[in-house]
Amino acid sequence: LMYLGTVLEKAGFQAIIIDTCVQADYAKIIADNLPETLFAGFSVMTPQVPHALEMAREIRELSPETPLVWGGIHPTLYPDTALHPLCDVVVTGEGELTVVELAKSFSKSETLDKKLEQINGLALDSDGVLTVTDPRKPLSMNELPWVDYGLINSEDYIFTWSLQELRKVRVIPIHAARGCPWHCTFCINTTINSQRRYRYRSNEDILDEIEHLVKTYDLEMIILSDEEFFANRQRVEEFLNGVEARNLTGVRFNATCRVNHFRPGYIDADFLQRLRRCGFVNLVFGFESGSPDCLEIIQKEISVDQGLHAARLLASEGFMAVW
């Protein structure tokens, strides 16, 4: 939602982000901004469907003409969500480009249906028949703007609990890459990223953003929220070079990893020591199972022995591992 709000603002629209988990007065915020709103968008995972339907029903009652747009994991997997009476349009896959085209379309006065059918990355109801437009091509990560945290009250989100220090620390997550080159059968990437594209931003842009965030929000830690931060070792080494060159070693980092990277020439004791010197304190793993049969079934492409080796090496180097 933060990326969508940022690109909408850059395109000249006003974006209002509502988080019902944080904003107790969200119903008033919605009511105060209807019916002038071009559309109401929902980012929805499957467990959130009942609440999203409840909110969509309230918006429809307050402003029957306001289009209801659903996006996120659930509608991407089930584009026939667009046939529900409380959903007018589904955005499938990544929405940064699609949402701007939608806003431009809704801001015009002509008949919308034909224009919507010309926008890639949508599913919509055409007289009771599901219409799915051509998929949106994945955008280059370097096309993404930095997230505008001015769209929210950042202090509502900026703290997290540090297991190492047993206190709250000031932290913001950033995305340095999208996608994953692996083949886990349970993952959303098997559907929306079937070609296993792994796209990443330039290290210069990532480090520029980190410097900006640390200075602007007085941060102590950055969470690198990639699905697989260590997929490209050379890229990680270049990132560490930049951390050292910019004297960012006082910032702590949390990143995702895989246990099969723990081998000579990829992640070994020397490399872990360098990570520590550059501020890395947490590595997060999706090990999924201690059963070799289960790991094979889900095509995890790791072994129990690799997991045990990684755990021992991490412990010996003083890392906090989250499994």
C-alpha positions as CSV (number, residue, x, y, z in Angstrom):
1,L,0.0,0.0,0.0
2,M,2.8,2.4,0.7
3,Y,4.3,1.9,-2.7
4,L,0.9,2.4,-4.3
5,G,0.3,5.5,-2.3
6,T,3.7,6.9,-3.2
7,V,3.3,6.3,-7.0
8,L,-0.2,7.8,-6.9
9,E,1.1,10.9,-5.1
10,K,3.9,11.3,-7.7
11,A,1.2,11.0,-10.5
12,G,-0.7,14.0,-9.0
13,F,-3.3,12.2,-7.0
14,Q,-3.9,12.4,-3.2
15,A,-3.6,9.0,-1.6
16,I,-5.1,8.2,1.8
17,I,-3.8,5.0,3.5
18,I,-6.0,3.4,6.1
19,D,-4.8,0.7,8.5
20,T,-7.7,-0.6,10.6
21,C,-5.2,-2.3,12.9
22,V,-3.8,1.1,13.9
23,Q,-6.4,3.7,13.2
24,A,-9.4,3.3,15.6
25,D,-11.2,6.1,13.8
26,Y,-10.9,4.5,10.3
27,A,-14.7,4.6,9.7
28,K,-14.8,8.3,10.2
29,I,-11.8,8.8,7.9
30,I,-13.6,6.8,5.2
31,A,-16.8,8.7,5.7
32,D,-15.1,12.1,5.6
33,N,-13.5,11.4,2.2
34,L,-16.5,9.9,0.4
35,P,-17.9,10.4,-2.2
36,E,-15.1,12.5,-3.6
37,T,-12.7,9.5,-3.6
38,L,-12.0,8.2,-7.1
39,F,-11.9,4.6,-5.9
40,A,-11.5,2.6,-2.7
41,G,-8.8,0.0,-2.8
42,F,-8.3,-3.0,-0.6
43,S,-5.1,-5.1,-0.2
44,V,-6.3,-8.5,0.7
45,M,-4.8,-11.8,1.9
46,T,-7.2,-14.7,2.2
47,P,-7.8,-14.5,6.1
48,Q,-8.6,-10.8,5.5
49,V,-11.5,-11.4,3.1
50,P,-14.3,-11.3,5.7
51,H,-13.1,-7.9,7.0
52,A,-12.6,-6.5,3.5
53,L,-16.1,-7.5,2.6
54,E,-17.4,-5.8,5.7
55,M,-15.6,-2.6,4.8
56,A,-16.6,-2.8,1.2
57,R,-20.2,-3.1,2.2
58,E,-20.0,0.0,4.4
59,I,-18.4,2.0,1.6
60,R,-21.0,0.9,-0.9
61,E,-23.8,2.0,1.5
62,L,-22.1,5.4,2.1
63,S,-21.2,6.1,-1.5
64,P,-22.8,3.6,-4.0
65,E,-20.9,5.2,-7.0
66,T,-17.4,4.8,-5.6
67,P,-15.6,1.9,-7.4
68,L,-14.3,-0.9,-5.2
69,V,-10.9,-2.2,-6.2
70,W,-9.4,-5.3,-4.8
71,G,-5.7,-6.3,-5.0
72,G,-3.1,-8.3,-3.2
73,I,-2.4,-12.0,-2.9
74,H,-6.0,-13.4,-2.6
75,P,-7.5,-11.5,-5.6
76,T,-4.4,-12.3,-7.7
77,L,-4.9,-16.0,-7.0
78,Y,-8.7,-15.8,-7.5
79,P,-9.4,-13.1,-10.1
80,D,-13.1,-14.2,-10.2
81,T,-13.3,-12.1,-7.0
82,A,-14.2,-9.4,-9.5
83,L,-17.6,-11.1,-10.0
84,H,-18.6,-10.4,-6.4
85,P,-21.1,-7.5,-6.0
86,L,-18.7,-5.8,-3.5
87,C,-15.8,-5.8,-6.0
88,D,-15.8,-3.8,-9.2
89,V,-12.2,-4.4,-10.3
90,V,-9.4,-6.7,-9.3
91,V,-5.7,-5.7,-9.7
92,T,-3.6,-8.8,-10.3
93,G,0.0,-9.0,-9.5
94,E,2.1,-5.9,-8.8
95,G,0.0,-2.8,-8.8
96,E,2.3,0.2,-9.0
97,L,1.7,0.9,-12.7
98,T,-1.8,-0.4,-12.8
99,V,-3.1,1.7,-10.0
100,V,-2.0,4.9,-11.6
101,E,-3.7,4.0,-14.9
102,L,-6.8,3.1,-12.9
103,A,-6.8,6.5,-11.1
104,K,-6.5,8.3,-14.5
105,S,-9.3,6.2,-15.9
106,F,-11.7,6.8,-13.0
107,S,-10.9,10.5,-13.1
108,K,-12.4,10.8,-16.6
109,S,-16.1,11.2,-17.2
110,E,-16.5,8.8,-20.2
111,T,-17.8,5.3,-20.0
112,L,-15.3,3.3,-18.1
113,D,-15.7,-0.4,-19.2
114,K,-13.8,-0.1,-22.5
115,K,-11.0,1.9,-20.9
116,L,-10.6,-0.6,-18.1
117,E,-10.4,-3.5,-20.5
118,Q,-7.4,-1.7,-22.1
119,I,-5.5,-1.6,-18.8
120,N,-3.1,-4.6,-18.3
121,G,-3.2,-6.4,-15.0
122,L,-7.0,-6.3,-14.3
123,A,-9.9,-8.6,-13.8
124,L,-13.5,-7.2,-14.1
125,D,-17.1,-8.1,-14.5
126,S,-18.3,-7.6,-18.0
127,D,-22.1,-8.2,-17.9
128,G,-21.7,-11.2,-15.7
129,V,-18.7,-12.6,-17.6
130,L,-15.2,-12.5,-16.1
131,T,-12.8,-10.4,-18.2
132,V,-9.1,-10.8,-17.4
133,T,-6.8,-8.4,-19.3
134,D,-3.2,-9.1,-20.4
135,P,-0.9,-9.6,-17.4
136,R,1.3,-6.7,-16.4
137,K,5.0,-7.2,-17.1
138,P,7.2,-7.0,-14.0
139,L,8.6,-3.6,-13.7
140,S,12.3,-2.8,-13.2
141,M,13.0,-2.4,-9.5
142,N,15.0,0.8,-10.3
143,E,11.7,2.3,-11.5
144,L,10.3,2.2,-8.0
145,P,10.4,5.4,-6.0
146,W,11.4,5.5,-2.4
147,V,8.4,4.9,-0.2
148,D,6.9,8.1,1.1
149,Y,6.5,7.5,4.9
150,G,4.8,10.9,5.1
151,L,1.6,9.2,4.0
152,I,1.3,7.6,7.4
153,N,2.1,8.4,11.0
154,S,5.5,6.6,10.9
155,E,5.8,6.5,14.7
156,D,2.9,4.0,14.7
157,Y,5.1,1.5,12.9
158,I,8.7,2.3,13.6
159,F,9.4,0.3,16.7
160,T,10.0,-3.4,17.0
161,W,11.3,-5.7,19.8
162,S,15.0,-6.6,19.6
163,L,15.6,-10.2,20.9
164,Q,19.3,-9.5,21.3
165,E,18.9,-6.3,23.4
166,L,15.5,-7.1,25.0
167,R,14.2,-3.6,24.2
168,K,12.4,-1.8,21.5
169,V,14.5,-0.4,18.6
170,R,13.7,2.0,15.8
171,V,13.4,0.1,12.6
172,I,11.9,0.4,9.1
173,P,11.7,-2.3,6.4
174,I,12.8,-1.7,2.9
175,H,12.6,-3.8,-0.3
176,A,15.9,-4.3,-2.1
177,A,14.6,-7.0,-4.5
178,R,11.4,-8.8,-5.5
179,G,10.9,-12.4,-6.6
180,C,12.8,-15.6,-5.8
181,P,14.8,-18.0,-8.0
182,W,13.8,-21.1,-6.0
183,H,10.8,-23.4,-6.5
184,C,9.0,-24.0,-3.2
185,T,5.6,-25.4,-4.2
186,F,3.7,-23.5,-1.4
187,C,4.9,-20.1,-2.5
188,I,2.9,-17.4,-4.3
189,N,5.9,-17.0,-6.7
190,T,4.9,-20.3,-8.3
191,T,1.8,-18.5,-9.5
192,I,2.7,-14.9,-10.1
193,N,6.4,-15.4,-10.8
194,S,6.4,-18.7,-12.7
195,Q,9.5,-17.7,-14.6
196,R,11.4,-17.3,-11.3
197,R,12.4,-13.8,-12.0
198,Y,14.6,-12.2,-9.3
199,R,14.7,-8.5,-9.7
200,Y,16.8,-6.2,-7.6
201,R,17.5,-2.5,-7.2
202,S,21.0,-1.1,-7.6
203,N,23.0,-1.1,-4.4
204,E,23.6,2.6,-4.8
205,D,19.9,3.3,-4.7
206,I,19.4,1.0,-1.8
207,L,22.2,2.6,0.2
208,D,21.0,6.1,-0.7
209,E,17.5,5.2,0.7
210,I,19.0,3.7,3.9
211,E,21.0,6.8,4.5
212,H,17.9,8.9,4.0
213,L,15.8,6.8,6.3
214,V,18.4,6.6,9.1
215,K,18.9,10.3,9.1
216,T,15.2,11.3,8.7
217,Y,13.7,8.8,11.2
218,D,16.7,8.3,13.6
219,L,16.7,4.6,12.9
220,E,18.8,1.9,14.6
221,M,17.9,-1.0,12.3
222,I,16.9,-1.7,8.8
223,I,14.9,-4.9,7.9
224,L,15.8,-6.0,4.3
225,S,12.4,-7.5,3.5
226,D,13.4,-9.4,0.3
227,E,12.2,-12.9,-0.1
228,E,15.8,-14.0,-0.6
229,F,18.4,-11.3,0.2
230,F,21.4,-13.7,-0.3
231,A,20.4,-15.1,-3.7
232,N,23.3,-13.3,-5.4
233,R,26.5,-13.3,-3.4
234,Q,28.3,-10.8,-5.5
235,R,25.4,-8.3,-5.1
236,V,25.6,-8.8,-1.3
237,E,29.4,-8.3,-1.3
238,E,28.9,-5.0,-3.2
239,F,26.2,-4.0,-0.7
240,L,28.7,-4.6,2.2
241,N,31.4,-2.6,0.3
242,G,28.9,0.3,0.2
243,V,28.0,-0.1,3.9
244,E,31.6,0.2,4.8
245,A,32.4,3.0,2.3
246,R,29.5,5.1,3.7
247,N,30.3,4.3,7.3
248,L,26.9,2.7,7.9
249,T,28.3,0.0,10.0
250,G,26.6,1.4,13.1
251,V,23.2,0.5,11.5
252,R,22.0,-3.0,12.3
253,F,20.5,-5.2,9.6
254,N,18.0,-8.0,9.5
255,A,17.8,-10.1,6.4
256,T,16.3,-13.3,4.9
257,C,18.6,-16.3,3.9
258,R,18.6,-20.0,3.0
259,V,20.5,-22.7,4.8
260,N,22.0,-24.1,1.5
261,H,24.0,-20.9,1.1
262,F,26.1,-22.1,4.1
263,R,29.0,-23.6,2.2
264,P,32.6,-22.8,1.3
265,G,32.8,-19.8,-1.1
266,Y,29.3,-18.6,-0.3
267,I,28.5,-18.1,3.4
268,D,31.2,-19.4,5.6
269,A,32.7,-18.3,9.0
270,D,34.8,-15.5,7.3
271,F,31.7,-14.2,5.5
272,L,29.6,-14.2,8.6
273,Q,32.3,-12.3,10.4
274,R,32.2,-9.6,7.7
275,L,28.4,-9.5,7.9
276,R,28.7,-8.9,11.7
277,R,31.3,-6.1,11.1
278,C,28.8,-4.5,8.7
279,G,25.9,-4.5,11.2
280,F,24.1,-7.7,10.3
281,V,22.7,-9.2,13.5
282,N,19.6,-11.3,12.5
283,L,19.2,-13.8,9.7
284,V,15.7,-15.2,9.0
285,F,15.2,-18.7,7.5
286,G,12.2,-20.6,6.2
287,F,13.3,-24.1,7.1
288,E,9.7,-25.4,7.0
289,S,10.4,-29.0,8.2
290,G,12.8,-31.4,9.9
291,S,11.5,-34.2,7.7
292,P,13.5,-35.0,4.6
293,D,10.4,-36.4,2.9
294,C,8.4,-33.2,3.6
295,L,11.3,-31.0,2.3
296,E,11.3,-33.1,-0.9
297,I,7.5,-32.9,-1.3
298,I,7.5,-29.1,-1.1
299,Q,10.6,-28.8,-3.3
300,K,12.5,-26.8,-0.8
301,E,15.9,-27.8,-2.3
302,I,17.6,-27.9,1.1
303,S,18.5,-30.8,3.5
304,V,18.2,-31.3,7.3
305,D,22.0,-31.5,7.5
306,Q,22.3,-28.1,5.8
307,G,20.0,-26.7,8.3
308,L,22.0,-28.1,11.2
309,H,25.3,-26.9,9.7
310,A,23.9,-23.4,9.3
311,A,22.5,-23.3,12.8
312,R,25.8,-24.4,14.4
313,L,27.8,-21.9,12.3
314,L,25.5,-19.1,13.1
315,A,25.6,-19.9,16.9
316,S,29.4,-20.1,16.8
317,E,29.6,-16.6,15.3
318,G,27.0,-15.1,17.7
319,F,24.2,-14.5,15.2
320,M,20.5,-14.5,16.1
321,A,18.8,-16.9,13.7
322,V,15.0,-16.8,13.3
323,W,13.5,-20.1,12.0
